[in-house]
Amino acid sequence: VKGAVPAAARRDGHPARRVFQALRIAVNGELDRLSEGLDAAFDCLNEGGRLAVITFHSLEDRIVKETFVRMSSQPKIDKRIPLLPGQLEEAPYRLVTKKPILAGEAELKENNRSHSAKLRVIERVK
C-alpha cells in the first residue's frame, strides 16, 4: 500500500489506514446501512420529534446532509403552475442546524478523536 500511495497522501498518517477504512466500509455495507437507518428513524419521528446524527467522515456526512436537505425541502412543483403561497405544500421536516455543529476547543482537548465529528439535527414539523 505504501508504494502505491503518493508521498503527499502519506503525510496524514499511515497510508494503509484509509485503504482499510474503505475496505471496511465496503465489506460491511456501512453507507447502505446508514441510509436505511435514516429512513427508519424518520418513520419513528412524531411531530416535534428531532433526529440528531453524528458523522465521522465525509461519505457519511454527505449522505446525512443530502437526506436532511431533501426531507426539509418543499416538493418540486412546475413554476408555470399559478399557485398562491398558502397553496404550496410545506416540507414535513425543518433543519434545526443549517451548518453542522463541530467540537469546541474544550472537547478537542479532552477527546482529540472528536475533530472529525459533525452533528446535524432535523425536526418533524407535521
MMTF fields as JSON, N, C-alpha, C and O atoms, coordinates in Angstrom:
{
  "mmtfVersion": "1.0.0",
  "mmtfProducer": "UNKNOWN",
  "numBonds": 503,
  "numAtoms": 504,
  "numGroups": 126,
  "numChains": 1,
  "numModels": 1,
  "chainsPerModel": [1],
  "groupsPerChain": [126],
  "chainIdList": ["A"],
  "bondAtomList": [4, 2, 8, 6, 12, 10, 16, 14, 20, 18, 24, 22, 28, 26, 32, 30, 36, 34, 40, 38, 44, 42, 48, 46, 52, 50, 56, 54, 60, 58, 64, 62, 68, 66, 72, 70, 76, 74, 80, 78, 84, 82, 88, 86, 92, 90, 96, 94, 100, 98, 104, 102, 108, 106, 112, 110, 116, 114, 120, 118, 124, 122, 128, 126, 132, 130, 136, 134, 140, 138, 144, 142, 148, 146, 152, 150, 156, 154, 160, 158, 164, 162, 168, 166, 172, 170, 176, 174, 180, 178, 184, 182, 188, 186, 192, 190, 196, 194, 200, 198, 204, 202, 208, 206, 212, 210, 216, 214, 220, 218, 224, 222, 228, 226, 232, 230, 236, 234, 240, 238, 244, 242, 248, 246, 252, 250, 256, 254, 260, 258, 264, 262, 268, 266, 272, 270, 276, 274, 280, 278, 284, 282, 288, 286, 292, 290, 296, 294, 300, 298, 304, 302, 308, 306, 312, 310, 316, 314, 320, 318, 324, 322, 328, 326, 332, 330, 336, 334, 340, 338, 344, 342, 348, 346, 352, 350, 356, 354, 360, 358, 364, 362, 368, 366, 372, 370, 376, 374, 380, 378, 384, 382, 388, 386, 392, 390, 396, 394, 400, 398, 404, 402, 408, 406, 412, 410, 416, 414, 420, 418, 424, 422, 428, 426, 432, 430, 436, 434, 440, 438, 444, 442, 448, 446, 452, 450, 456, 454, 460, 458, 464, 462, 468, 466, 472, 470, 476, 474, 480, 478, 484, 482, 488, 486, 492, 490, 496, 494, 500, 498],
  "bondOrderList": [1, 1, 1, 1, 1, 1, 1, 1, 1, 1, 1, 1, 1, 1, 1, 1, 1, 1, 1, 1, 1, 1, 1, 1, 1, 1, 1, 1, 1, 1, 1, 1, 1, 1, 1, 1, 1, 1, 1, 1, 1, 1, 1, 1, 1, 1, 1, 1, 1, 1, 1, 1, 1, 1, 1, 1, 1, 1, 1, 1, 1, 1, 1, 1, 1, 1, 1, 1, 1, 1, 1, 1, 1, 1, 1, 1, 1, 1, 1, 1, 1, 1, 1, 1, 1, 1, 1, 1, 1, 1, 1, 1, 1, 1, 1, 1, 1, 1, 1, 1, 1, 1, 1, 1, 1, 1, 1, 1, 1, 1, 1, 1, 1, 1, 1, 1, 1, 1, 1, 1, 1, 1, 1, 1, 1],
  "groupList": [{"groupName": "VAL", "atomNameList": ["N", "CA", "C", "O"], "elementList": ["N", "C", "C", "O"], "formalChargeList": [0, 0, 0, 0], "bondAtomList": [1, 0, 2, 1, 3, 2], "bondOrderList": [1, 1, 2], "singleLetterCode": "V", "chemCompType": "L-PEPTIDE LINKING"}, {"groupName": "LYS", "atomNameList": ["N", "CA", "C", "O"], "elementList": ["N", "C", "C", "O"], "formalChargeList": [0, 0, 0, 0], "bondAtomList": [1, 0, 2, 1, 3, 2], "bondOrderList": [1, 1, 2], "singleLetterCode": "K", "chemCompType": "L-PEPTIDE LINKING"}, {"groupName": "GLY", "atomNameList": ["N", "CA", "C", "O"], "elementList": ["N", "C", "C", "O"], "formalChargeList": [0, 0, 0, 0], "bondAtomList": [1, 0, 2, 1, 3, 2], "bondOrderList": [1, 1, 2], "singleLetterCode": "G", "chemCompType": "PEPTIDE LINKING"}, {"groupName": "ALA", "atomNameList": ["N", "CA", "C", "O"], "elementList": ["N", "C", "C", "O"], "formalChargeList": [0, 0, 0, 0], "bondAtomList": [1, 0, 2, 1, 3, 2], "bondOrderList": [1, 1, 2], "singleLetterCode": "A", "chemCompType": "L-PEPTIDE LINKING"}, {"groupName": "PRO", "atomNameList": ["N", "CA", "C", "O"], "elementList": ["N", "C", "C", "O"], "formalChargeList": [0, 0, 0, 0], "bondAtomList": [1, 0, 2, 1, 3, 2], "bondOrderList": [1, 1, 2], "singleLetterCode": "P", "chemCompType": "L-PEPTIDE LINKING"}, {"groupName": "ARG", "atomNameList": ["N", "CA", "C", "O"], "elementList": ["N", "C", "C", "O"], "formalChargeList": [0, 0, 0, 0], "bondAtomList": [1, 0, 2, 1, 3, 2], "bondOrderList": [1, 1, 2], "singleLetterCode": "R", "chemCompType": "L-PEPTIDE LINKING"}, {"groupName": "ASP", "atomNameList": ["N", "CA", "C", "O"], "elementList": ["N", "C", "C", "O"], "formalChargeList": [0, 0, 0, 0], "bondAtomList": [1, 0, 2, 1, 3, 2], "bondOrderList": [1, 1, 2], "singleLetterCode": "D", "chemCompType": "L-PEPTIDE LINKING"}, {"groupName": "HIS", "atomNameList": ["N", "CA", "C", "O"], "elementList": ["N", "C", "C", "O"], "formalChargeList": [0, 0, 0, 0], "bondAtomList": [1, 0, 2, 1, 3, 2], "bondOrderList": [1, 1, 2], "singleLetterCode": "H", "chemCompType": "L-PEPTIDE LINKING"}, {"groupName": "PHE", "atomNameList": ["N", "CA", "C", "O"], "elementList": ["N", "C", "C", "O"], "formalChargeList": [0, 0, 0, 0], "bondAtomList": [1, 0, 2, 1, 3, 2], "bondOrderList": [1, 1, 2], "singleLetterCode": "F", "chemCompType": "L-PEPTIDE LINKING"}, {"groupName": "GLN", "atomNameList": ["N", "CA", "C", "O"], "elementList": ["N", "C", "C", "O"], "formalChargeList": [0, 0, 0, 0], "bondAtomList": [1, 0, 2, 1, 3, 2], "bondOrderList": [1, 1, 2], "singleLetterCode": "Q", "chemCompType": "L-PEPTIDE LINKING"}, {"groupName": "LEU", "atomNameList": ["N", "CA", "C", "O"], "elementList": ["N", "C", "C", "O"], "formalChargeList": [0, 0, 0, 0], "bondAtomList": [1, 0, 2, 1, 3, 2], "bondOrderList": [1, 1, 2], "singleLetterCode": "L", "chemCompType": "L-PEPTIDE LINKING"}, {"groupName": "ILE", "atomNameList": ["N", "CA", "C", "O"], "elementList": ["N", "C", "C", "O"], "formalChargeList": [0, 0, 0, 0], "bondAtomList": [1, 0, 2, 1, 3, 2], "bondOrderList": [1, 1, 2], "singleLetterCode": "I", "chemCompType": "L-PEPTIDE LINKING"}, {"groupName": "ASN", "atomNameList": ["N", "CA", "C", "O"], "elementList": ["N", "C", "C", "O"], "formalChargeList": [0, 0, 0, 0], "bondAtomList": [1, 0, 2, 1, 3, 2], "bondOrderList": [1, 1, 2], "singleLetterCode": "N", "chemCompType": "L-PEPTIDE LINKING"}, {"groupName": "GLU", "atomNameList": ["N", "CA", "C", "O"], "elementList": ["N", "C", "C", "O"], "formalChargeList": [0, 0, 0, 0], "bondAtomList": [1, 0, 2, 1, 3, 2], "bondOrderList": [1, 1, 2], "singleLetterCode": "E", "chemCompType": "L-PEPTIDE LINKING"}, {"groupName": "SER", "atomNameList": ["N", "CA", "C", "O"], "elementList": ["N", "C", "C", "O"], "formalChargeList": [0, 0, 0, 0], "bondAtomList": [1, 0, 2, 1, 3, 2], "bondOrderList": [1, 1, 2], "singleLetterCode": "S", "chemCompType": "L-PEPTIDE LINKING"}, {"groupName": "CYS", "atomNameList": ["N", "CA", "C", "O"], "elementList": ["N", "C", "C", "O"], "formalChargeList": [0, 0, 0, 0], "bondAtomList": [1, 0, 2, 1, 3, 2], "bondOrderList": [1, 1, 2], "singleLetterCode": "C", "chemCompType": "L-PEPTIDE LINKING"}, {"groupName": "THR", "atomNameList": ["N", "CA", "C", "O"], "elementList": ["N", "C", "C", "O"], "formalChargeList": [0, 0, 0, 0], "bondAtomList": [1, 0, 2, 1, 3, 2], "bondOrderList": [1, 1, 2], "singleLetterCode": "T", "chemCompType": "L-PEPTIDE LINKING"}, {"groupName": "MET", "atomNameList": ["N", "CA", "C", "O"], "elementList": ["N", "C", "C", "O"], "formalChargeList": [0, 0, 0, 0], "bondAtomList": [1, 0, 2, 1, 3, 2], "bondOrderList": [1, 1, 2], "singleLetterCode": "M", "chemCompType": "L-PEPTIDE LINKING"}, {"groupName": "TYR", "atomNameList": ["N", "CA", "C", "O"], "elementList": ["N", "C", "C", "O"], "formalChargeList": [0, 0, 0, 0], "bondAtomList": [1, 0, 2, 1, 3, 2], "bondOrderList": [1, 1, 2], "singleLetterCode": "Y", "chemCompType": "L-PEPTIDE LINKING"}],
  "groupTypeList": [0, 1, 2, 3, 0, 4, 3, 3, 3, 5, 5, 6, 2, 7, 4, 3, 5, 5, 0, 8, 9, 3, 10, 5, 11, 3, 0, 12, 2, 13, 10, 6, 5, 10, 14, 13, 2, 10, 6, 3, 3, 8, 6, 15, 10, 12, 13, 2, 2, 5, 10, 3, 0, 11, 16, 8, 7, 14, 10, 13, 6, 5, 11, 0, 1, 13, 16, 8, 0, 5, 17, 14, 14, 9, 4, 1, 11, 6, 1, 5, 11, 4, 10, 10, 4, 2, 9, 10, 13, 13, 3, 4, 18, 5, 10, 0, 16, 1, 1, 4, 11, 10, 3, 2, 13, 3, 13, 10, 1, 13, 12, 12, 5, 14, 7, 14, 3, 1, 10, 5, 0, 11, 13, 5, 0, 1],
  "groupIdList": [1, 2, 3, 4, 5, 6, 7, 8, 9, 10, 11, 12, 13, 14, 15, 16, 17, 18, 19, 20, 21, 22, 23, 24, 25, 26, 27, 28, 29, 30, 31, 32, 33, 34, 35, 36, 37, 38, 39, 40, 41, 42, 43, 44, 45, 46, 47, 48, 49, 50, 51, 52, 53, 54, 55, 56, 57, 58, 59, 60, 61, 62, 63, 64, 65, 66, 67, 68, 69, 70, 71, 72, 73, 74, 75, 76, 77, 78, 79, 80, 81, 82, 83, 84, 85, 86, 87, 88, 89, 90, 91, 92, 93, 94, 95, 96, 97, 98, 99, 100, 101, 102, 103, 104, 105, 106, 107, 108, 109, 110, 111, 112, 113, 114, 115, 116, 117, 118, 119, 120, 121, 122, 123, 124, 125, 126],
  "secStructList": [7, 6, 6, 6, 1, 7, 4, 4, 4, 4, 4, 4, 1, 7, 2, 2, 2, 2, 2, 2, 2, 2, 2, 2, 2, 2, 2, 2, 6, 2, 2, 2, 2, 2, 2, 2, 2, 2, 2, 2, 2, 2, 2, 2, 7, 7, 6, 6, 7, 3, 3, 3, 3, 3, 3, 7, 1, 2, 2, 2, 2, 2, 2, 2, 2, 2, 2, 2, 2, 2, 2, 6, 1, 7, 7, 7, 7, 7, 6, 6, 1, 7, 7, 7, 4, 4, 4, 1, 7, 7, 7, 1, 3, 3, 3, 1, 7, 1, 1, 7, 3, 3, 7, 7, 2, 2, 2, 2, 2, 2, 7, 4, 4, 4, 4, 4, 7, 3, 3, 3, 3, 3, 3, 3, 7, 7],
  "xCoordList": [0.842, 0.0, 0.885, 0.607, 1.935, 2.797, 3.396, 3.5, 3.791, 4.368, 3.362, 3.744, 2.098, 1.067, 0.5, -0.128, 0.717, 0.137, 1.169, 2.32, 0.772, 1.707, 2.208, 1.524, 3.395, 4.031, 3.151, 3.083, 2.49, 1.647, 0.515, 0.138, -0.019, -1.119, -0.625, -1.418, 0.652, 1.202, 1.447, 1.756, 1.321, 1.575, 0.496, 0.72, -0.666, -1.801, -1.812, -2.864, -0.712, -0.669, -0.316, 0.1, -0.484, -0.137, -1.036, -2.255, -0.451, -1.248, -2.286, -3.313, -2.039, -2.987, -4.254, -5.266, -4.21, -5.369, -6.596, -7.669, -6.454, -7.604, -8.02, -9.203, -7.046, -7.364, -8.218, -9.239, -7.802, -8.566, -9.899, -10.867, -9.959, -11.239, -12.199, -13.367, -11.716, -12.552, -13.01, -14.161, -12.109, -12.479, -13.55, -14.513, -13.379, -14.341, -15.718, -16.738, -15.734, -16.993, -17.692, -18.901, -16.917, -17.496, -17.972, -19.088, -17.144, -17.489, -18.707, -19.581, -18.77, -19.887, -21.122, -22.182, -20.996, -22.134, -22.583, -23.78, -21.622, -21.941, -22.756, -23.642, -22.48, -23.211, -24.658, -25.567, -24.867, -26.238, -26.995, -28.169, -26.333, -26.966, -27.316, -28.346, -26.456, -26.739, -28.008, -28.874, -28.131, -29.33, -30.579, -31.618, -30.47, -31.604, -31.971, -33.149, -30.957, -31.191, -31.852, -32.734, -31.431, -32.054, -33.526, -34.383, -33.815, -35.208, -36.051, -37.17, -35.518, -36.243, -36.441, -37.498, -35.438, -35.545, -36.606, -37.355, -36.678, -37.706, -39.098, -40.022, -39.26, -40.562, -40.991, -42.186, -40.032, -40.329, -40.631, -41.164, -40.301, -40.447, -41.901, -42.614, -42.325, -43.623, -43.444, -42.318, -44.544, -44.471, -43.745, -44.067, -42.777, -41.962, -40.74, -39.861, -40.687, -39.538, -38.319, -38.434, -37.154, -35.903, -35.009, -34.975, -34.291, -33.311, -31.946, -31.733, -31.024, -29.66, -28.711, -28.784, -27.83, -26.895, -25.484, -25.237, -24.564, -23.149, -22.434, -22.531, -21.716, -20.937, -19.457, -19.056, -18.643, -17.217, -16.348, -15.136, -16.939, -16.159, -17.068, -18.294, -16.446, -17.173, -18.226, -19.252, -18.009, -19.006, -20.298, -21.397, -20.15, -21.322, -22.002, -23.223, -21.203, -21.768, -22.524, -23.572, -22.011, -22.697, -24.069, -25.048, -24.148, -25.432, -26.419, -27.571, -25.98, -26.859, -27.29, -28.471, -26.349, -26.656, -27.668, -28.664, -27.426, -28.333, -29.714, -30.729, -29.751, -31.036, -31.802, -33.002, -31.124, -31.773, -32.283, -33.392, -31.501, -31.924, -33.136, -34.089, -33.097, -34.214, -35.489, -36.561, -35.387, -36.56, -37.119, -38.303, -36.284, -36.735, -37.057, -37.304, -37.054, -37.35, -38.795, -39.372, -39.364, -40.714, -40.69, -39.68, -41.793, -41.859, -41.676, -42.121, -41.03, -40.797, -42.116, -42.796, -42.46, -43.687, -43.296, -42.463, -43.897, -43.631, -43.95, -45.061, -42.986, -43.152, -44.188, -44.627, -44.579, -45.579, -46.993, -47.927, -47.16, -48.476, -48.722, -47.94, -49.801, -50.069, -50.625, -51.749, -49.819, -50.237, -49.97, -48.975, -50.862, -50.65, -49.761, -49.706, -49.065, -48.174, -48.856, -48.224, -50.098, -50.808, -51.145, -51.453, -51.088, -51.411, -50.193, -50.339, -49.012, -47.81, -47.739, -47.99, -47.402, -47.276, -45.989, -44.92, -46.11, -44.931, -44.142, -44.691, -42.851, -41.997, -42.337, -42.641, -42.29, -42.647, -41.559, -41.802, -40.376, -39.266, -38.618, -38.721, -37.935, -37.229, -35.82, -35.614, -34.845, -33.465, -33.291, -33.573, -32.836, -32.561, -31.182, -30.962, -30.262, -28.899, -28.645, -28.585, -28.495, -28.203, -26.792, -26.551, -25.881, -24.492, -24.243, -24.887, -23.321, -23.066, -22.423, -21.697, -22.708, -22.084, -20.793, -20.8, -19.698, -18.383, -17.943, -18.462, -16.989, -16.461, -15.748, -15.025, -15.961, -15.295, -13.9, -13.474, -13.204, -11.823, -11.729, -10.824, -12.653, -12.619, -12.802, -12.107, -13.732, -13.957, -12.738, -12.354, -12.131, -10.953, -9.786, -9.032, -9.631, -8.566, -8.811, -7.883, -10.057, -10.411, -10.465, -10.139, -10.876, -11.073, -10.599, -11.373, -9.357, -8.817, -9.441, -9.31, -10.117, -10.761, -12.056, -12.648, -12.499, -13.733, -13.512, -14.463, -12.293, -12.01, -12.782, -13.069, -13.124, -13.834, -15.346, -16.071, -15.828, -17.258, -18.072, -17.686, -19.216, -20.153, -21.553, -21.987, -22.248, -23.601, -24.59, -24.444, -25.599, -26.683, -28.005, -28.158, -28.975, -30.26, -31.393, -31.313, -32.449, -33.644, -34.865, -34.829, -35.95, -37.167, -38.382, -38.519, -39.256, -40.502, -41.497, -41.771, -42.041, -42.96, -44.41, -45.317, -44.644, -46.031, -46.094, -47.178],
  "yCoordList": [-1.188, 0.0, 1.249, 2.213, 1.226, 2.395, 2.792, 3.981, 1.808, 2.098, 2.638, 3.324, 2.344, 2.771, 4.144, 4.768, 4.622, 5.9, 7.011, 6.859, 8.138, 9.245, 9.82, 9.741, 10.391, 10.914, 11.953, 11.979, 12.795, 13.838, 13.232, 13.787, 12.113, 11.47, 10.724, 10.423, 10.425, 9.692, 10.587, 10.08, 11.89, 12.827, 12.775, 13.209, 12.253, 12.212, 10.961, 10.602, 10.302, 9.076, 7.898, 8.065, 6.732, 5.511, 5.374, 5.505, 5.111, 5.056, 3.932, 4.051, 2.865, 1.746, 2.052, 1.372, 3.054, 3.393, 3.68, 3.136, 4.515, 4.868, 3.715, 3.543, 2.926, 1.773, 0.781, 0.306, 0.473, -0.477, 0.104, -0.635, 1.405, 2.042, 1.862, 1.529, 2.079, 1.918, 0.466, 0.205, -0.468, -1.886, -2.23, -2.933, -1.734, -1.996, -1.433, -2.098, -0.216, 0.415, -0.396, -0.615, -0.841, -1.606, -2.981, -3.384, -3.703, -5.062, -5.062, -5.918, -4.127, -4.066, -3.372, -3.396, -2.75, -2.03, -0.888, -0.623, -0.202, 0.81, 1.97, 2.479, 2.395, 3.542, 3.165, 3.978, 1.929, 1.464, 1.359, 1.721, 0.868, 0.745, 2.118, 2.285, 3.097, 4.459, 4.982, 5.531, 4.823, 5.281, 4.573, 5.201, 3.264, 2.502, 2.962, 3.079, 3.22, 3.681, 5.046, 5.288, 5.941, 7.267, 7.152, 7.793, 6.33, 6.144, 5.598, 6.058, 4.627, 4.038, 5.069, 5.106, 5.896, 6.913, 7.953, 8.394, 8.349, 9.313, 8.73, 9.456, 7.434, 6.792, 6.794, 6.751, 6.843, 6.791, 8.152, 8.224, 9.233, 10.566, 11.026, 10.926, 11.529, 12.18, 13.671, 14.161, 14.378, 15.822, 16.449, 16.158, 17.3, 17.921, 17.093, 17.567, 15.855, 14.994, 15.421, 15.919, 15.22, 15.606, 14.392, 13.47, 14.426, 13.391, 14.061, 15.0, 13.578, 14.103, 13.0, 11.871, 13.329, 12.348, 12.922, 14.052, 12.13, 12.499, 11.658, 10.431, 12.329, 11.634, 11.836, 12.799, 10.898, 10.958, 11.009, 11.192, 10.85, 11.078, 11.591, 11.523, 12.105, 12.867, 12.055, 12.611, 10.764, 9.963, 9.869, 10.01, 9.632, 9.602, 10.966, 11.065, 12.012, 13.354, 13.76, 14.401, 13.396, 13.745, 13.086, 13.724, 11.817, 11.106, 11.769, 12.007, 12.065, 12.688, 14.076, 14.415, 14.869, 16.228, 16.207, 16.93, 15.391, 15.35, 14.825, 15.307, 13.845, 13.317, 14.378, 14.554, 15.086, 16.13, 17.258, 17.753, 17.664, 18.735, 18.279, 19.037, 17.054, 16.522, 16.457, 16.828, 15.993, 15.843, 17.195, 17.294, 18.225, 19.536, 20.508, 21.689, 20.022, 20.877, 20.694, 19.617, 21.763, 21.676, 20.787, 20.729, 20.096, 19.284, 20.152, 21.299, 19.608, 20.339, 20.463, 19.472, 21.709, 21.991, 22.834, 23.735, 22.536, 23.285, 24.761, 25.097, 25.634, 27.063, 27.721, 28.838, 27.047, 27.618, 27.468, 28.075, 26.658, 26.474, 27.623, 27.824, 28.376, 29.526, 29.066, 28.572, 29.239, 28.885, 30.056, 30.766, 30.251, 31.252, 30.64, 29.418, 31.481, 30.932, 29.947, 28.975, 30.162, 29.26, 27.917, 26.958, 27.845, 26.601, 25.683, 24.519, 26.191, 25.378, 24.417, 24.802, 23.195, 22.192, 22.44, 22.638, 22.427, 22.645, 21.355, 20.257, 21.508, 20.345, 19.749, 20.488, 18.421, 17.799, 17.919, 17.615, 18.358, 18.475, 19.848, 20.513, 20.268, 21.543, 21.297, 20.606, 21.88, 21.77, 22.598, 23.796, 21.988, 22.702, 23.339, 24.453, 22.622, 23.126, 23.258, 22.256, 24.486, 24.698, 24.203, 23.601, 24.473, 24.021, 22.991, 23.044, 22.062, 21.074, 21.718, 22.707, 21.134, 21.573, 20.778, 19.548, 21.485, 20.859, 20.894, 21.674, 20.05, 20.01, 21.317, 21.865, 21.808, 23.022, 22.716, 21.562, 23.768, 23.614, 22.712, 21.881, 22.864, 22.052, 20.571, 19.717, 20.277, 18.885, 18.325, 17.177, 19.119, 18.659, 18.356, 17.412, 19.162, 18.908, 17.602, 16.834, 17.366, 16.17, 14.922, 13.827, 15.085, 13.951, 14.349, 14.913, 14.067, 14.514, 13.781, 14.233, 12.658, 11.947, 12.622, 12.237, 13.628, 14.33, 15.383, 16.048, 15.542, 16.592, 16.399, 17.378, 15.176, 14.944, 14.808, 14.647, 14.869, 14.676, 15.898, 17.041, 15.62, 16.669, 16.249, 15.127, 17.161, 16.901, 17.676, 18.883, 16.977, 17.601, 17.204, 16.078, 18.154, 17.916, 18.366, 19.409, 17.551, 17.859, 17.592, 16.726, 18.344, 18.217, 17.992, 18.615, 17.097, 16.87, 17.951, 18.141, 18.667, 19.766, 19.422, 20.103, 18.387, 17.961, 16.502, 15.969],
  "zCoordList": [0.0, 0.0, 0.0, -0.713, 0.791, 0.912, -0.44, -0.742, -1.256, -2.563, -3.564, -4.512, -3.372, -4.321, -4.008, -4.863, -2.779, -2.356, -2.566, -2.16, -3.2, -3.403, -2.073, -1.052, -2.105, -0.89, -0.187, 1.041, -0.952, -0.349, 0.482, 1.514, 0.044, 0.762, 1.997, 2.889, 2.064, 3.213, 4.414, 5.492, 4.27, 5.374, 6.44, 7.57, 6.097, 7.033, 7.896, 8.425, 8.052, 8.842, 7.955, 6.809, 8.49, 7.761, 6.536, 6.65, 5.365, 4.131, 4.125, 3.458, 4.842, 4.823, 5.619, 5.45, 6.476, 7.313, 6.458, 6.716, 5.46, 4.615, 3.719, 3.427, 3.282, 2.439, 3.224, 2.727, 4.443, 5.249, 5.698, 5.879, 5.879, 6.195, 5.017, 5.214, 3.808, 2.61, 2.459, 2.109, 2.723, 2.653, 3.69, 3.384, 4.911, 5.973, 5.602, 5.785, 5.085, 4.699, 3.613, 3.672, 2.615, 1.508, 1.958, 1.631, 2.704, 3.129, 4.047, 3.915, 4.957, 5.905, 5.347, 5.973, 4.17, 3.595, 4.483, 4.602, 5.113, 6.116, 5.561, 6.248, 4.342, 3.791, 3.471, 3.64, 3.008, 2.772, 4.088, 4.16, 5.125, 6.438, 7.003, 7.657, 6.749, 7.209, 6.552, 7.233, 5.241, 4.526, 5.044, 5.248, 5.255, 5.776, 7.188, 7.526, 8.002, 9.366, 9.405, 10.229, 8.518, 8.455, 8.075, 8.682, 7.064, 6.65, 7.801, 8.026, 8.522, 9.653, 10.765, 11.396, 11.004, 12.048, 11.69, 12.562, 10.421, 10.007, 10.216, 10.583, 9.987, 10.18, 11.642, 11.936, 12.561, 14.0, 14.613, 15.72, 13.909, 14.498, 14.523, 13.525, 15.672, 15.802, 15.531, 15.447, 15.396, 15.205, 16.399, 17.551, 16.12, 17.159, 17.536, 18.256, 17.049, 17.337, 16.539, 15.419, 17.129, 16.475, 16.274, 17.089, 15.163, 14.844, 14.8, 14.034, 15.622, 15.658, 15.2, 15.684, 14.275, 13.728, 13.805, 13.384, 14.347, 14.371, 13.324, 13.326, 12.432, 11.411, 11.692, 12.345, 11.18, 11.455, 10.208, 10.317, 9.014, 7.799, 6.696, 6.794, 5.647, 4.635, 3.896, 3.506, 3.69, 2.982, 3.8, 3.263, 5.096, 5.977, 5.998, 5.874, 6.156, 6.284, 5.025, 5.113, 3.871, 2.618, 2.564, 2.177, 2.948, 2.928, 3.887, 3.524, 5.098, 6.09, 5.621, 5.688, 5.152, 4.707, 3.563, 3.608, 2.544, 1.394, 1.788, 1.286, 2.68, 3.143, 3.92, 3.708, 4.816, 5.606, 4.703, 4.905, 3.726, 2.81, 1.996, 1.818, 1.508, 0.718, 1.56, 1.081, 2.798, 3.653, 4.12, 4.443, 4.156, 4.636, 3.498, 3.743, 2.274, 1.118, 0.682, 0.826, 0.149, -0.394, -1.633, -2.335, -1.906, -3.115, -4.361, -4.396, -5.36, -6.609, -7.366, -7.631, -7.707, -8.458, -9.666, -9.563, -10.796, -12.013, -11.769, -11.358, -12.019, -11.742, -12.638, -12.362, -13.7, -14.602, -14.06, -14.584, -13.008, -12.41, -11.432, -10.503, -11.635, -10.756, -9.402, -9.31, -8.371, -7.019, -6.087, -6.234, -5.131, -4.095, -3.009, -2.871, -2.238, -1.199, -0.248, 0.165, 0.105, 1.005, 0.377, 1.084, -0.94, -1.627, -1.772, -2.146, -1.482, -1.584, -0.398, 0.744, -0.679, 0.377, 1.166, 0.588, 2.483, 3.327, 3.463, 3.37, 3.683, 3.915, 5.279, 6.216, 5.401, 6.676, 7.752, 8.92, 7.361, 8.312, 8.195, 7.165, 9.29, 9.322, 9.831, 10.829, 9.121, 9.578, 10.843, 10.837, 11.915, 13.161, 13.059, 13.536, 12.434, 12.24, 10.747, 10.034, 10.273, 8.85, 8.519, 7.473, 9.433, 9.302, 10.408, 11.456, 10.185, 11.243, 12.47, 12.368, 13.626, 14.867, 15.035, 14.986, 15.231, 15.366, 16.818, 17.616, 17.153, 18.521, 18.845, 18.014, 20.061, 20.515, 21.033, 21.085, 21.413, 21.888, 23.107, 23.193, 24.054, 25.271, 24.941, 25.491, 24.052, 23.648, 22.926, 23.155, 22.064, 21.337, 22.267, 22.032, 23.334, 24.301, 25.05, 25.301, 25.397, 26.159, 25.281, 25.738, 24.026, 23.127, 21.734, 20.961, 21.404, 20.115, 18.932, 17.794, 19.178, 18.072, 17.636, 16.628, 18.392, 18.038, 16.948, 16.539, 16.481, 15.487, 14.193, 13.505, 13.845, 12.59, 12.777, 11.796, 14.006, 14.272, 13.854, 14.1, 13.212, 12.814, 13.255, 12.997, 13.919, 14.394, 13.541, 13.345, 13.036, 12.267, 12.918, 13.392, 12.938, 13.606, 12.683, 12.034, 12.642, 11.859, 12.739, 13.613, 12.504, 13.327, 12.433, 11.38, 12.87, 12.145, 12.543, 13.728, 11.547, 11.843, 11.535, 12.014, 10.749, 10.502, 10.177, 9.94]
}
